[in-house]
Amino acid sequence: MFENLSERLSRTLKHVTGQAKLTEDNIKDTLREVRMALLEADVALPVVKEFINRVRDRAIGQEVQQSLSPGQVFVKIVNSELVAVMGTANDELNLAAQPPAVILMAGLQGAGKTTSVAKLSKWLSERKKKSVLVASADVYRPAAIKQLETLAGEVGATFFPSSIDQKPVDIARNAIQEARQKHLDVVIIDTAGRLHIDADMMAEIKELHAAINPVETLFVVDAMTGQDAANTAKAFNDALPLTGVILTKADGDARGGAALSVRHITGKPIKFIGVGEKVEALEPFHPDRIASRILGMGDILSLVEEAERKLDKTKADKLVSKLKKGKSFDLEDFHDQLQQMKNMGGMGGLLDKLPGMGGMGQVAQSPEANKMFVQMEAIISSMTGKERRSPDDINGSRKRRIAAGSGTQVQDVNRLLKQHKQMAKMMKKLTGKGGMAKMMRGMGGLRGKVPAMPKTGVGTGGIGGLLPPGGGKKFPF
């Protein structure tokens, strides 16, 4: 998401020049380019107009400190206005109610409501330690009920059965009653969608809302519909007292205009963003972090949080301890790193969040890059345990056997061994104190200054060994 906008803005904002002040003259052309970049990203026109006016008003006459260039000052202003447009901070779910807290999901057909119910259930159970019951009030599509039952089993949520001959209000009330009897924390009600907004649909969901009085009414909208996402959200907001928005399919939209438009047009916060098809692919929406990604400044906080959740701390500890003792980084360690990287969304998922990586994340998520990772895993899996632990002993005949076993060529095996040797050298260099900081400074050379690393309570090495480890603390970063 935001690849096109990020690339265009990054290129444009480099061209702000001047001496001691930002003036109408030295930002005029840049503002025009920023306006075009936003329009091409399918941001709603009223949002673009107000955004440009606010940036212009703040920028003109702005003093430029000696330590900064005019371009850096202008980027800072654009960044803060992007954050303001999207909502300044993450709005958390309000679950402060007598259990069970009821969440009602609304939206058009195909927006991803049912999948979002499952994703939210998993998020609530894993991150908030809540017990969740889910129910489908979509009495028009039997397949939707079955889909929710399947997904509920996958994420470990309690499923409340319903059928097409029941009334939506009765389904919701009975589900809440069962959750109360079982002492569950949260009930999520999935509702029927339509291909477009119509009076019958709105009347039905209004009646349902009035009957169950949910603490959260979340509008689920497809990010790929661009400007229409914000307009549809406004129509629902006029009919229902929405408390927030879930933006789905954000991973499939390179433009990102919906994220910049929804809050401004509806006045309601984006609470979550769907970033993939898997049930764990749901993230809280942090405007400041999204703005940082748009401007190519990375998102280290999200990267740290994801690392703490997904990476194997035991393996990280073992790798750090092993390297500290002067032992070599072998192919078994390399294989572990590939697995850890896959858990983090692949190389593309990492690069998108690292400062200064620009559009490299999109390149790393290409089919060719994914094929390369699959091939590397296959080659290592074709080796014996001894070969993984002693890669220098792999001779020509062994290479031919490994290539045949993995369905690859000998040159592919040679390439992997060379990549492993390079990574082993880097690991050796960066096992000392401050190793990660040195690496980040090196990356910073790609696009100027790298933002200071946030204080997160974790150390200063690699992400659980995924990147070269350093300080050797309990869970290094």
C-alpha positions as CSV (number, residue, x, y, z in Angstrom):
1,M,0.0,0.0,0.0
2,F,1.1,3.6,-0.7
3,E,3.9,2.5,-3.0
4,N,3.0,4.9,-5.8
5,L,2.3,7.8,-3.4
6,S,5.4,7.2,-1.5
7,E,7.6,7.0,-4.6
8,R,6.1,10.2,-6.0
9,L,6.3,12.2,-2.8
10,S,9.9,11.1,-2.0
11,R,11.0,12.2,-5.4
12,T,9.1,15.5,-5.2
13,L,10.1,16.6,-1.7
14,K,13.8,16.3,-2.5
15,H,13.6,19.3,-4.8
16,V,12.6,22.0,-2.2
17,T,15.6,24.4,-2.2
18,G,16.2,27.8,-0.6
19,Q,18.2,29.6,2.0
20,A,16.8,30.7,5.4
21,K,13.1,30.5,4.8
22,L,10.4,28.6,3.0
23,T,8.6,30.9,0.6
24,E,5.8,30.8,-1.9
25,D,8.3,30.7,-4.7
26,N,10.4,27.8,-3.4
27,I,7.5,25.5,-2.5
28,K,5.1,26.4,-5.4
29,D,6.2,23.7,-7.8
30,T,6.6,21.1,-5.0
31,L,3.0,21.8,-3.8
32,R,1.7,21.3,-7.3
33,E,3.5,17.9,-7.5
34,V,2.2,16.9,-4.1
35,R,-1.3,17.8,-5.2
36,M,-0.9,15.6,-8.3
37,A,0.6,12.8,-6.3
38,L,-2.4,12.8,-3.9
39,L,-4.9,12.9,-6.8
40,E,-3.2,10.0,-8.5
41,A,-3.4,8.1,-5.3
42,D,-7.2,8.5,-5.5
43,V,-7.5,10.8,-2.5
44,A,-10.8,12.6,-2.4
45,L,-10.6,16.1,-3.9
46,P,-11.9,18.0,-0.8
47,V,-9.2,16.3,1.2
48,V,-6.5,17.2,-1.3
49,K,-7.6,20.9,-1.3
50,E,-7.6,21.2,2.5
51,F,-4.3,19.3,2.8
52,I,-2.5,21.5,0.3
53,N,-3.9,24.7,1.9
54,R,-2.8,23.6,5.4
55,V,0.7,22.7,4.2
56,R,1.1,26.0,2.4
57,D,-0.1,28.0,5.4
58,R,2.3,26.3,7.7
59,A,5.2,26.3,5.4
60,I,5.3,29.9,4.1
61,G,7.6,32.0,6.3
62,Q,8.9,28.9,8.2
63,E,12.4,29.6,9.5
64,V,14.9,26.9,8.5
65,Q,17.3,25.9,11.2
66,Q,21.0,25.7,10.4
67,S,21.1,21.9,11.0
68,L,18.2,21.3,8.5
69,S,17.7,21.9,4.8
70,P,14.5,23.5,3.5
71,G,13.5,20.1,2.1
72,Q,13.8,18.5,5.5
73,V,11.6,21.3,7.1
74,F,9.0,20.9,4.4
75,V,9.0,17.0,4.8
76,K,8.4,17.5,8.5
77,I,5.4,19.8,7.8
78,V,4.0,17.3,5.2
79,N,4.5,14.5,7.7
80,S,2.6,16.2,10.5
81,E,-0.3,17.1,8.1
82,L,-0.5,13.5,6.8
83,V,-0.9,12.4,10.4
84,A,-3.6,15.0,11.1
85,V,-5.6,13.9,8.0
86,M,-5.6,10.3,9.2
87,G,-6.4,11.0,12.8
88,T,-3.3,11.8,14.9
89,A,-3.4,8.6,16.9
90,N,-4.7,5.0,16.9
91,D,-8.2,4.8,18.3
92,E,-8.5,1.6,20.3
93,L,-11.7,-0.5,20.5
94,N,-13.9,0.6,23.4
95,L,-14.6,-2.6,25.3
96,A,-15.5,-1.0,28.6
97,A,-18.9,-2.5,29.0
98,Q,-20.6,-5.1,31.0
99,P,-19.6,-8.4,29.4
100,P,-20.1,-9.4,26.7
101,A,-19.1,-6.3,24.8
102,V,-20.9,-6.3,21.4
103,I,-19.3,-5.4,18.2
104,L,-21.4,-4.9,15.0
105,M,-19.8,-5.2,11.6
106,A,-21.3,-3.4,8.7
107,G,-20.4,-2.9,5.0
108,L,-21.1,-3.7,1.4
109,Q,-20.9,-7.3,0.0
110,G,-17.4,-8.3,-0.9
111,A,-15.7,-5.8,1.3
112,G,-14.3,-8.5,3.5
113,K,-16.6,-8.4,6.6
114,T,-16.7,-12.1,7.4
115,T,-12.9,-12.4,7.1
116,S,-12.5,-9.3,9.2
117,V,-14.7,-10.8,11.9
118,A,-12.3,-13.8,12.1
119,K,-9.2,-11.5,12.0
120,L,-10.6,-9.3,14.7
121,S,-11.5,-12.4,16.8
122,K,-7.9,-13.6,16.6
123,W,-6.5,-10.2,17.4
124,L,-8.7,-9.8,20.5
125,S,-7.9,-13.3,21.8
126,E,-4.1,-13.0,21.2
127,R,-3.4,-9.3,22.0
128,K,-6.2,-8.5,24.5
129,K,-6.7,-12.0,25.9
130,K,-10.4,-11.9,25.3
131,S,-12.8,-14.8,24.8
132,V,-14.8,-14.2,21.7
133,L,-18.1,-15.5,20.2
134,V,-19.0,-14.8,16.6
135,A,-22.4,-15.0,14.9
136,S,-23.6,-14.4,11.3
137,A,-26.8,-12.4,10.9
138,D,-26.5,-12.7,7.1
139,V,-29.6,-14.7,6.4
140,Y,-29.4,-14.1,2.6
141,R,-26.2,-16.1,2.0
142,P,-25.9,-19.6,3.6
143,A,-22.3,-19.7,2.4
144,A,-21.5,-16.7,4.6
145,I,-22.7,-18.6,7.7
146,K,-20.6,-21.6,6.7
147,Q,-17.6,-19.5,6.0
148,L,-17.8,-17.8,9.4
149,E,-18.1,-21.3,11.1
150,T,-14.9,-22.5,9.3
151,L,-13.0,-19.3,10.1
152,A,-14.1,-19.4,13.8
153,G,-12.7,-22.9,14.1
154,E,-9.4,-21.7,12.5
155,V,-9.0,-18.8,15.0
156,G,-10.3,-20.5,18.1
157,A,-13.5,-18.4,18.5
158,T,-16.8,-19.7,19.7
159,F,-19.2,-20.0,16.8
160,F,-23.0,-19.4,17.4
161,P,-25.0,-21.3,14.7
162,S,-27.6,-19.5,12.7
163,S,-29.8,-20.3,9.7
164,I,-31.5,-18.4,6.8
165,D,-35.0,-18.9,8.2
166,Q,-34.2,-16.8,11.3
167,K,-34.5,-13.0,11.7
168,P,-31.2,-11.1,12.1
169,V,-32.4,-9.5,15.3
170,D,-33.2,-12.9,16.9
171,I,-29.8,-14.3,15.9
172,A,-28.0,-11.4,17.4
173,R,-30.0,-11.5,20.7
174,N,-29.6,-15.2,21.1
175,A,-25.9,-15.0,20.4
176,I,-25.4,-12.3,23.1
177,Q,-27.5,-14.4,25.5
178,E,-25.3,-17.5,24.9
179,A,-22.1,-15.4,25.4
180,R,-23.5,-14.1,28.7
181,Q,-24.3,-17.6,29.9
182,K,-20.8,-18.8,28.9
183,H,-19.2,-15.8,30.5
184,L,-17.5,-14.7,27.3
185,D,-15.9,-11.3,26.9
186,V,-16.9,-10.2,23.4
187,V,-19.5,-10.9,20.8
188,I,-18.9,-10.0,17.1
189,I,-22.0,-9.9,14.9
190,D,-21.5,-10.3,11.1
191,T,-24.2,-8.6,9.0
192,A,-25.5,-9.0,5.5
193,G,-24.0,-6.9,2.7
194,R,-25.4,-5.7,-0.6
195,L,-23.7,-4.9,-3.9
196,H,-24.7,-1.3,-3.3
197,I,-26.4,0.9,-0.7
198,D,-30.2,0.5,-0.6
199,A,-33.0,1.5,1.6
200,D,-33.9,-2.1,2.7
201,M,-30.3,-2.8,3.7
202,M,-30.1,0.3,5.8
203,A,-33.5,-0.3,7.5
204,E,-32.5,-3.8,8.5
205,I,-29.1,-2.9,10.0
206,K,-30.7,0.1,11.8
207,E,-33.2,-2.2,13.4
208,L,-30.4,-4.6,14.3
209,H,-28.3,-1.9,15.8
210,A,-31.2,-0.5,17.9
211,A,-32.0,-4.0,19.2
212,I,-28.5,-4.9,20.5
213,N,-27.0,-1.5,21.2
214,P,-23.3,-2.4,20.4
215,V,-20.4,-0.7,22.0
216,E,-18.6,-0.7,18.7
217,T,-20.1,-0.3,15.2
218,L,-17.4,-0.9,12.7
219,F,-17.7,-0.2,9.0
220,V,-15.7,-2.6,6.8
221,V,-14.5,-1.0,3.5
222,D,-12.4,-2.2,0.7
223,A,-9.3,0.0,0.2
224,M,-9.1,-0.9,-3.4
225,T,-12.3,1.1,-4.1
226,G,-10.3,4.3,-3.5
227,Q,-12.4,7.4,-3.3
228,D,-15.6,5.4,-3.3
229,A,-14.5,3.9,0.0
230,A,-14.8,7.2,1.7
231,N,-18.1,8.0,0.0
232,T,-19.6,4.7,1.0
233,A,-18.4,5.1,4.6
234,K,-20.1,8.5,4.7
235,A,-23.4,6.9,3.5
236,F,-23.2,4.3,6.3
237,N,-22.2,6.9,8.8
238,D,-25.3,9.0,8.0
239,A,-27.5,6.0,8.7
240,L,-25.6,4.4,11.6
241,P,-23.7,5.8,14.6
242,L,-20.4,4.3,13.4
243,T,-17.5,4.2,15.9
244,G,-14.7,3.3,13.5
245,V,-13.6,1.8,10.2
246,I,-11.7,-1.3,9.2
247,L,-9.8,-0.8,5.9
248,T,-9.4,-4.1,4.1
249,K,-7.3,-5.3,1.2
250,A,-4.7,-2.6,1.8
251,D,-2.0,-4.9,0.6
252,G,-3.6,-5.0,-2.9
253,D,-3.8,-1.2,-3.3
254,A,-0.6,0.7,-4.3
255,R,-2.4,4.0,-4.1
256,G,-3.7,4.4,-0.6
257,G,-6.2,7.2,-1.2
258,A,-8.9,5.6,0.9
259,A,-6.8,5.7,4.0
260,L,-6.2,9.5,3.5
261,S,-9.9,10.2,2.8
262,V,-12.0,8.1,5.1
263,R,-11.3,10.0,8.4
264,H,-11.7,13.4,6.8
265,I,-15.0,12.6,5.1
266,T,-16.7,10.6,7.9
267,G,-15.0,12.0,11.0
268,K,-14.6,8.4,12.1
269,P,-11.2,6.9,12.9
270,I,-9.7,4.0,11.0
271,K,-9.2,1.5,13.8
272,F,-7.7,-1.4,11.8
273,I,-6.1,-2.1,8.5
274,G,-6.2,-5.5,6.7
275,V,-2.8,-6.2,5.1
276,G,-3.2,-9.7,3.7
277,E,-5.5,-12.7,3.3
278,K,-4.3,-14.7,6.4
279,V,-6.3,-14.5,9.6
280,E,-3.4,-12.8,11.4
281,A,-3.1,-10.1,8.7
282,L,-4.8,-7.3,10.7
283,E,-3.0,-4.4,12.3
284,P,-4.1,-1.4,14.4
285,F,-4.1,1.7,12.3
286,H,-1.4,4.1,13.6
287,P,-1.6,7.4,11.5
288,D,1.9,8.5,12.5
289,R,3.5,5.2,11.5
290,I,1.5,5.2,8.2
291,A,2.6,8.7,7.4
292,S,6.2,7.7,8.1
293,R,5.9,4.8,5.6
294,I,4.4,7.1,3.0
295,L,7.4,9.4,3.2
296,G,9.8,6.5,3.0
297,M,10.9,6.9,6.7
298,G,10.1,3.4,7.7
299,D,8.1,2.1,10.6
300,I,10.6,0.7,13.2
301,L,8.0,0.6,16.0
302,S,5.7,-1.7,14.1
303,L,8.7,-3.8,13.1
304,V,9.7,-4.2,16.8
305,E,6.2,-5.1,17.9
306,E,5.9,-7.7,15.1
307,A,9.2,-9.1,16.0
308,E,8.3,-9.5,19.7
309,R,5.1,-11.4,18.7
310,K,6.3,-13.6,15.9
311,L,9.9,-14.4,16.3
312,D,11.2,-17.4,18.2
313,K,13.1,-15.9,21.2
314,T,14.7,-19.2,22.2
315,K,16.3,-19.6,18.7
316,A,17.4,-15.9,18.9
317,D,19.1,-16.5,22.3
318,K,20.8,-19.6,21.0
319,L,22.1,-17.9,17.9
320,V,23.4,-14.9,19.8
321,S,25.1,-17.2,22.4
322,K,26.6,-19.3,19.6
323,L,28.1,-16.4,17.8
324,K,29.3,-14.8,21.0
325,K,31.3,-17.9,21.6
326,G,33.1,-17.5,18.2
327,K,31.3,-20.4,16.5
328,S,30.4,-20.0,12.8
329,F,27.0,-19.1,11.3
330,D,26.1,-22.3,9.5
331,L,23.5,-23.3,7.0
332,E,21.1,-24.5,9.7
333,D,21.2,-21.0,11.2
334,F,20.7,-19.6,7.7
335,H,17.6,-21.8,7.2
336,D,16.2,-20.6,10.6
337,Q,16.6,-17.0,9.4
338,L,14.7,-17.8,6.2
339,Q,11.9,-19.3,8.3
340,Q,11.8,-16.3,10.7
341,M,11.8,-13.9,7.7
342,K,8.8,-15.8,6.3
343,N,6.9,-15.3,9.6
344,M,7.6,-11.6,9.4
345,G,6.0,-11.3,5.9
346,G,9.1,-12.0,3.9
347,M,11.9,-9.7,2.9
348,G,9.3,-7.2,1.5
349,G,7.5,-7.0,4.9
350,L,10.8,-6.1,6.5
351,L,12.1,-3.6,3.9
352,D,8.8,-1.7,3.9
353,K,9.3,-0.9,7.6
354,L,13.0,-0.1,7.5
355,P,14.1,3.5,7.1
356,G,15.6,4.5,3.8
357,M,14.4,1.4,1.9
358,G,12.1,3.4,-0.4
359,G,10.3,1.1,-2.9
360,M,12.6,-1.9,-2.3
361,G,9.9,-3.6,-0.3
362,Q,7.7,-3.9,-3.4
363,V,10.6,-5.3,-5.4
364,A,11.3,-7.9,-2.7
365,Q,7.7,-9.0,-2.8
366,S,7.7,-9.8,-6.5
367,P,7.1,-13.4,-7.7
368,E,10.8,-13.7,-8.7
369,A,11.9,-12.8,-5.1
370,N,9.4,-15.2,-3.5
371,K,10.6,-17.9,-5.9
372,M,14.1,-17.3,-4.9
373,F,13.3,-17.8,-1.2
374,V,11.4,-21.1,-1.9
375,Q,14.4,-22.3,-4.0
376,M,16.8,-21.5,-1.1
377,E,14.8,-23.4,1.4
378,A,14.6,-26.4,-1.0
379,I,18.3,-26.4,-1.5
380,I,19.1,-26.4,2.2
381,S,16.4,-29.0,2.9
382,S,18.2,-31.3,0.4
383,M,21.4,-31.2,2.4
384,T,22.4,-33.7,5.1
385,G,22.8,-32.4,8.7
386,K,26.6,-32.6,8.3
387,E,26.5,-30.5,5.1
388,R,24.4,-27.8,6.8
389,R,26.8,-27.6,9.7
390,S,30.0,-27.7,7.6
391,P,29.2,-26.0,4.3
392,D,32.9,-25.6,3.4
393,D,33.0,-29.4,2.9
394,I,30.4,-29.4,0.1
395,N,32.3,-30.5,-2.9
396,G,31.3,-30.9,-6.6
397,S,29.6,-34.3,-6.3
398,R,27.7,-33.2,-3.2
399,K,26.5,-30.1,-5.1
400,R,25.2,-32.2,-8.0
401,R,23.3,-34.4,-5.6
402,I,21.9,-31.4,-3.7
403,A,20.8,-29.8,-6.9
404,A,19.1,-32.9,-8.2
405,G,17.3,-33.4,-4.8
406,S,16.0,-29.8,-4.8
407,G,15.1,-29.6,-8.5
408,T,17.6,-26.8,-9.1
409,Q,20.9,-26.3,-10.9
410,V,24.5,-26.5,-9.5
411,Q,24.9,-22.8,-10.1
412,D,21.8,-22.2,-7.8
413,V,23.6,-24.2,-5.1
414,N,26.8,-22.2,-5.7
415,R,24.8,-19.0,-5.4
416,L,23.2,-20.0,-2.1
417,L,26.6,-21.0,-0.7
418,K,28.0,-17.6,-1.7
419,Q,25.1,-15.8,-0.1
420,H,25.5,-17.8,3.1
421,K,29.2,-16.9,3.2
422,Q,28.5,-13.2,2.8
423,M,25.9,-13.3,5.6
424,A,28.2,-15.3,7.8
425,K,30.9,-12.5,7.4
426,M,28.3,-9.8,8.2
427,M,27.2,-11.7,11.3
428,K,30.8,-11.9,12.5
429,K,31.3,-8.2,12.0
430,L,28.1,-7.2,13.7
431,T,28.2,-9.5,16.8
432,G,30.0,-6.7,18.7
433,K,28.3,-4.0,20.7
434,G,26.4,-1.5,18.6
435,G,26.5,-3.7,15.5
436,M,22.9,-3.1,14.6
437,A,23.3,0.7,14.9
438,K,26.3,0.5,12.5
439,M,24.2,-1.4,10.0
440,M,21.3,1.1,10.3
441,R,23.7,4.0,9.7
442,G,24.9,2.2,6.6
443,M,21.4,1.9,5.4
444,G,20.9,5.5,6.1
445,G,23.4,6.4,3.5
446,L,20.7,5.4,0.9
447,R,18.6,8.4,1.8
448,G,20.2,10.7,4.3
449,K,19.4,10.6,8.0
450,V,17.9,7.6,9.7
451,P,15.4,8.4,12.5
452,A,16.6,7.6,16.0
453,M,15.8,4.1,17.1
454,P,12.8,4.1,19.5
455,K,13.1,3.2,23.1
456,T,11.3,-0.2,23.2
457,G,12.7,-2.0,26.1
458,V,14.6,-4.5,23.8
459,G,18.3,-4.5,23.1
460,T,20.4,-3.3,20.2
461,G,21.2,-6.3,18.0
462,G,19.3,-8.0,15.2
463,I,15.5,-8.7,15.3
464,G,15.7,-12.0,17.1
465,G,18.6,-13.0,14.9
466,L,16.6,-12.3,11.8
467,L,18.9,-9.4,11.1
468,P,22.5,-9.6,12.3
469,P,22.5,-9.7,16.2
470,G,24.5,-7.4,18.4
471,G,24.2,-6.6,22.0
472,G,23.5,-10.2,23.1
473,K,20.6,-9.2,25.3
474,K,17.6,-11.4,26.1
475,F,15.7,-10.4,22.9
476,P,18.0,-8.2,20.9
477,F,17.0,-5.6,18.3
